[in-house]
């Protein structure tokens, strides 16, 4: 749970936001395959294709789904 702080009055200055050192903050570099839902972590190869069905929407796929998608008319993106 978050810390509770009293409401500030109209005359008091706004508190400054807390800043964390850059090494303490990191992003999680994972996503899911748009077709099968498999988790694609940072070490997993990801492939991008354009969908002919959704107004050329860009999808991120795993290797297996990419092979199937290219056979179904999706376009590869480099």
Secondary structure, 3 states (H helix, E strand, C coil): CCCCCCCCCCCCCCCCCCCCCHHHCCCCCCEECCCCCCEECCCCCCEEEECCCCCCCEEEECHHHHHHHHHCCCEEEC
